[in-house]
Amino acid sequence: MKQPGQRVLFEQVKQGNVKAFETLFHLYYGYLCQYAQKLVDDRGTAEEIVQDFFVGLWEKKEDLNVETSIKNY
C-alpha cells in the first residue's frame, strides 16, 4: 500500500490524526537522528533533540504549516 504524501500527512496531523503522526515519526525518526548526530556528535543527545522535535510538532499541530518537507521543517 502506498504511503500518503507528506502534505497529506501534515494536514492529517494538523487535524489530530495519531496514525498520520506515527507514520511521519516512523518515516523520519532515523534520518533526523542521523542528521542531528552529525551536528552534536552524540547519539543520545541527537535522539533527545529529535524526540523533542516530534513532541513539539504534536503539541503545536494546529499551527502546523509545512510548505516543503519535514527534513526542512
C-alpha positions in Angstrom: 0.0 0.0 0.0 1.4 3.4 -1.0 2.0 5.9 1.8 0.2 9.2 1.6 2.2 12.2 0.5 3.9 14.4 3.1 1.5 17.2 2.5 -1.5 14.9 3.2 0.2 13.6 6.3 0.9 17.1 7.6 -2.8 18.0 7.1 -3.9 14.9 8.9 -1.5 15.6 11.8 -2.9 19.1 11.9 -6.3 17.6 12.4 -5.1 15.4 15.2 -4.7 12.1 13.3 -2.5 10.0 15.5 -1.8 7.4 12.8 -0.5 10.1 10.5 1.7 11.4 13.2 3.1 7.9 13.8 3.7 7.5 10.1 5.7 10.7 10.0 7.6 9.6 13.1 8.5 6.2 11.7 9.4 7.6 8.3 11.8 10.3 9.6 13.0 9.5 13.1 16.1 7.6 11.9 17.1 10.1 9.3 16.6 13.0 11.7 18.6 11.3 14.4 21.5 10.7 12.0 21.4 14.3 10.9 21.2 15.6 14.5 24.1 13.3 15.5 26.3 14.9 12.8 25.6 18.3 14.4 26.0 17.3 18.1 28.3 14.3 17.8 26.4 12.4 20.4 23.8 9.7 19.7 21.8 10.1 22.9 21.6 13.9 22.6 20.6 13.6 19.0 17.8 11.2 19.9 16.6 13.6 22.6 16.6 16.5 20.1 14.6 14.6 17.6 12.1 13.3 20.2 11.7 16.9 21.5 11.0 18.0 17.9 8.3 15.4 17.5 6.7 16.3 20.9 6.7 19.9 19.9 5.3 19.1 16.5 2.4 17.2 18.1 1.8 19.9 20.8 1.6 22.7 18.1 -0.1 20.6 15.4 -2.9 23.1 15.0 -0.4 25.8 13.9 1.5 23.4 11.6 2.3 25.0 8.3 4.9 22.9 6.5 5.4 24.0 2.9 8.4 21.8 2.0 9.3 18.7 3.9 9.8 17.5 7.5 13.5 17.5 6.8 13.5 21.2 6.1 11.0 21.9 8.9 
